[in-house]
Amino acid sequence: MKTLATACVLAGALLGSTMLIAQDADKDRTHPVAFVKDSAITTKIKTKLAAEHLTSVGRIHVDTDESGIVWLTGTARSQEAIDKAVSIARDTEHVKSVHSDLAVRQDD
């Protein structure tokens, strides 16, 4: 029983220190924890855009920073498509704000 208690204390100590490291790492964009968080948001948005057929030929590019701010760049075939892309990004979980630099370009 003493061994089980010791193992639980050690596991708790290791988990606590790991959480502190992950929390500190999340502030640094170059650390993998921050990167995974950002790419998870980006992937969610890209998946939703693809489902709406708004990313044909990769014309809409999505980037997300560590604060949950999303940048949409590239082109779309209509203003309605741009509005839909911005709406999808805004409605995605953990997105704080969306900056759109999308332009209408019909000849793609």
GUVEX-644017 format. One record per residue (C-alpha): x negated, y, z; residue number from 1. Coordinates in Angstrom, 3 decimals, always signed. Each point is the difference from the previous one (the first is absolute). Example, Ala and Ser with C-alpha at 12.3 -4.5 7.8 and 13.67 -1.06 7.14 Angstrom:
<marfis>
+----------+----------+----------+-----+
:        u :        v :        w : pos :
+----------+----------+----------+-----+
:  -12.300 :   -4.500 :   +7.800 :   1 :
:   -1.370 :   +3.440 :   -0.660 :   2 :
+----------+----------+----------+-----+
</marfis>
This chain:
<marfis>
+----------+----------+----------+-----+
:        u :        v :        w : pos :
+----------+----------+----------+-----+
:   +0.000 :   +0.000 :   +0.000 :   1 :
:   -2.914 :   +2.302 :   +0.803 :   2 :
:   -1.386 :   -0.608 :   -3.514 :   3 :
:   +3.312 :   +1.034 :   -1.564 :   4 :
:   +0.092 :   +3.210 :   +2.030 :   5 :
:   -3.596 :   +0.791 :   -0.972 :   6 :
:   +0.776 :   -0.659 :   -3.670 :   7 :
:   +3.024 :   +2.323 :   +0.152 :   8 :
:   -2.048 :   +2.780 :   +1.603 :   9 :
:   -2.726 :   -0.352 :   -2.628 :  10 :
:   +2.522 :   -0.076 :   -2.860 :  11 :
:   +1.690 :   +3.111 :   +1.384 :  12 :
:   -3.313 :   +1.823 :   +0.279 :  13 :
:   -0.987 :   -0.930 :   -3.544 :  14 :
:   +3.401 :   +0.944 :   -1.405 :  15 :
:   -0.025 :   +3.334 :   +1.833 :  16 :
:   -3.443 :   +0.934 :   -1.314 :  17 :
:   +0.979 :   -1.104 :   -3.508 :  18 :
:   +3.076 :   +2.242 :   +0.122 :  19 :
:   -2.137 :   +2.970 :   +1.096 :  20 :
:   -2.430 :   -0.602 :   -2.855 :  21 :
:   +2.867 :   -0.320 :   -2.509 :  22 :
:   +1.624 :   +3.167 :   +1.342 :  23 :
:   -3.254 :   +1.961 :   -0.358 :  24 :
:   -0.685 :   -1.528 :   -3.418 :  25 :
:   +3.420 :   +1.078 :   -1.263 :  26 :
:   -1.150 :   +3.625 :   +0.265 :  27 :
:   -2.895 :   -0.643 :   -2.384 :  28 :
:   +1.090 :   -0.348 :   -3.649 :  29 :
:   -3.117 :   -2.002 :   -0.897 :  30 :
:   +0.833 :   -2.762 :   +2.467 :  31 :
:   +1.892 :   -3.061 :   -1.301 :  32 :
:   +2.850 :   +0.373 :   +2.522 :  33 :
:   +0.862 :   +3.458 :   -1.381 :  34 :
:   -0.377 :   -1.241 :   -3.572 :  35 :
:   +2.397 :   -2.893 :   +0.529 :  36 :
:   +2.592 :   +2.323 :   +1.533 :  37 :
:   -0.250 :   +2.395 :   -2.949 :  38 :
:   +0.067 :   -2.696 :   -2.644 :  39 :
:   +2.995 :   -1.650 :   +1.635 :  40 :
:   +2.010 :   +3.206 :   -0.453 :  41 :
:   -1.319 :   +0.419 :   -3.542 :  42 :
:   +0.883 :   -3.608 :   -0.863 :  43 :
:   +3.537 :   +0.385 :   +1.354 :  44 :
:   +0.555 :   +3.079 :   -2.154 :  45 :
:   -1.505 :   -1.590 :   -3.118 :  46 :
:   +2.187 :   -3.075 :   +0.472 :  47 :
:   +3.137 :   +2.135 :   +0.290 :  48 :
:   -0.995 :   +2.059 :   -3.064 :  49 :
:   -0.620 :   -3.169 :   -2.001 :  50 :
:   +3.406 :   -1.359 :   +1.001 :  51 :
:   +1.549 :   +3.188 :   -1.404 :  52 :
:   -2.164 :   -0.327 :   -3.161 :  53 :
:   -1.593 :   +3.392 :   +0.698 :  54 :
:   -3.634 :   -1.129 :   -0.191 :  55 :
:   -0.130 :   -1.423 :   -3.505 :  56 :
:   -3.575 :   +0.000 :   -1.324 :  57 :
:   -1.187 :   +1.339 :   +3.362 :  58 :
:   +0.937 :   +3.588 :   -0.786 :  59 :
:   +0.914 :   +0.870 :   +3.600 :  60 :
:   -2.921 :   -0.230 :   +2.417 :  61 :
:   +0.541 :   -0.175 :   +3.754 :  62 :
:   -2.554 :   +0.948 :   +2.666 :  63 :
:   +0.575 :   +0.115 :   +3.759 :  64 :
:   -2.228 :   +1.542 :   +2.653 :  65 :
:   -0.442 :   -1.084 :   +3.616 :  66 :
:   +2.732 :   +2.414 :   +1.144 :  67 :
:   +2.698 :   -1.563 :   -2.167 :  68 :
:   -0.093 :   +2.776 :   -2.592 :  69 :
:   +0.661 :   -1.301 :   -3.514 :  70 :
:   -1.206 :   +1.522 :   -3.273 :  71 :
:   +1.745 :   -0.918 :   -3.244 :  72 :
:   -1.923 :   +0.833 :   -3.173 :  73 :
:   +0.377 :   -0.837 :   -3.657 :  74 :
:   +2.933 :   +0.144 :   -2.379 :  75 :
:   +3.595 :   -1.155 :   -0.277 :  76 :
:   +2.436 :   +0.024 :   -2.918 :  77 :
:   +2.498 :   +2.415 :   +1.581 :  78 :
:   +0.559 :   +2.351 :   +2.895 :  79 :
:   +2.541 :   -2.500 :   +1.322 :  80 :
:   -2.717 :   -2.676 :   +0.151 :  81 :
:   -2.279 :   +2.417 :   +1.866 :  82 :
:   +2.773 :   +0.818 :   +2.467 :  83 :
:   +0.676 :   -3.711 :   +0.527 :  84 :
:   -3.705 :   -0.734 :   +0.602 :  85 :
:   -0.236 :   +2.797 :   +2.580 :  86 :
:   +3.181 :   -1.223 :   +1.691 :  87 :
:   -1.299 :   -3.573 :   +0.165 :  88 :
:   -3.281 :   +1.170 :   +1.525 :  89 :
:   +1.766 :   +2.207 :   +2.575 :  90 :
:   +2.299 :   -2.850 :   +1.037 :  91 :
:   -2.891 :   -2.411 :   +0.596 :  92 :
:   -0.773 :   -0.896 :   +3.597 :  93 :
:   -2.925 :   +1.881 :   +1.636 :  94 :
:   -0.122 :   +2.704 :   -2.708 :  95 :
:   -0.302 :   +3.439 :   +1.594 :  96 :
:   +0.151 :   +2.101 :   -3.176 :  97 :
:   -0.282 :   -0.290 :   -3.781 :  98 :
:   -1.939 :   +2.236 :   -2.372 :  99 :
:   +0.926 :   -0.414 :   -3.651 : 100 :
:   -2.215 :   +0.995 :   -2.892 : 101 :
:   +2.062 :   -1.965 :   -2.515 : 102 :
:   +0.702 :   +1.435 :   -3.435 : 103 :
:   +2.564 :   -0.919 :   -2.641 : 104 :
:   -1.611 :   -1.653 :   -2.998 : 105 :
:   +2.231 :   -1.876 :   -2.409 : 106 :
:   -2.543 :   -1.108 :   -2.599 : 107 :
:   -1.639 :   -2.761 :   +2.111 : 108 :
+----------+----------+----------+-----+
</marfis>
